[in-house]
């Protein structure tokens, strides 16, 4: 599809996916979804780190640093993961409004 970079943030954290920790900082749930997983009293939800975030849609799809465990297979909640060096280079050399075409 064809998209446009509509937001850039070097140190973005997910507001949907991450982990829940208790009051002492111990991980209670490592693959948490803020919409359904409860946070214990004194604990908190910590959003997954998404360095060099470049938003492509208004419903949370973008490109960012992330592991690619099985190239060609889904491994995220819809985002495009990239190696650190590639994401940093694209982030530094793009601006809001840059067109992005995703092909298979």
C-alpha positions in Angstrom: 0.0 0.0 0.0 0.9 3.7 -0.2 1.3 5.7 2.9 2.8 8.9 4.2 4.9 9.4 7.4 2.5 11.4 9.6 4.4 11.3 12.9 8.0 10.8 13.9 9.3 10.2 17.5 12.8 8.9 18.3 11.8 7.4 21.7 8.2 6.2 21.3 6.6 3.6 23.6 3.5 1.7 22.7 0.3 2.7 24.6 -1.3 -0.7 23.8 1.4 -3.4 24.1 4.1 -3.9 26.6 4.5 -5.4 30.1 2.8 -5.1 33.5 5.0 -4.8 36.5 4.1 -5.0 40.2 4.9 -2.3 42.9 8.4 -3.8 43.2 9.1 -3.7 39.5 8.8 -7.4 38.9 7.2 -8.4 35.6 3.7 -9.8 36.2 2.8 -10.1 32.5 5.4 -9.8 29.7 3.1 -9.7 26.7 0.5 -7.3 28.1 -2.3 -5.5 26.3 -3.3 -2.3 28.1 -6.9 -2.8 27.0 -7.4 -6.1 28.8 -4.6 -6.8 31.3 -5.1 -5.4 34.8 -2.3 -3.6 36.6 -1.9 -4.5 40.3 -2.2 -1.8 42.9 1.1 0.1 43.0 2.2 -1.5 39.7 2.3 0.0 36.2 2.0 -0.8 32.5 5.2 -0.1 30.6 4.7 0.3 26.9 7.0 -1.6 24.5 9.9 0.5 23.2 9.6 1.4 19.6 12.7 3.5 18.8 12.7 5.6 15.7 9.0 5.5 15.3 7.5 6.6 12.0 3.7 6.5 12.0 2.0 5.5 8.7 -1.7 5.3 9.8 -4.0 6.9 12.3 -4.7 3.5 13.9 -1.2 2.8 15.1 0.7 1.2 12.3 4.2 2.4 11.7 7.9 1.5 11.2 10.4 1.2 14.1 13.3 -0.7 15.5 12.4 -4.2 16.5 13.6 -7.8 16.2 12.8 -9.8 13.1 12.8 -13.4 14.4 11.5 -15.1 11.2 11.9 -12.8 8.1 8.8 -12.9 5.9 6.6 -14.0 8.9 4.4 -11.9 11.1 6.0 -11.0 14.4 4.3 -7.8 15.5 0.9 -6.4 16.0 1.0 -4.9 12.5 4.1 -2.6 12.5 7.1 -2.9 10.2 10.1 -3.8 12.3 13.6 -2.9 11.2 17.2 -3.4 12.3 18.5 -0.5 14.5 20.9 0.9 11.8 18.2 0.9 9.1 15.5 2.5 11.2 17.9 5.2 12.4 19.0 6.0 8.9 15.5 6.2 7.6 14.4 8.3 10.6 17.2 10.8 10.1 16.6 11.1 6.3 12.9 11.4 6.2 10.5 14.1 7.2 6.7 14.3 7.8 4.9 13.8 4.6 7.5 11.5 3.1 5.7 8.9 0.9 6.2 5.2 1.8 5.2 2.4 -0.5 5.0 -1.1 1.1 5.4 -4.0 -1.3 5.6 -7.8 -0.8 
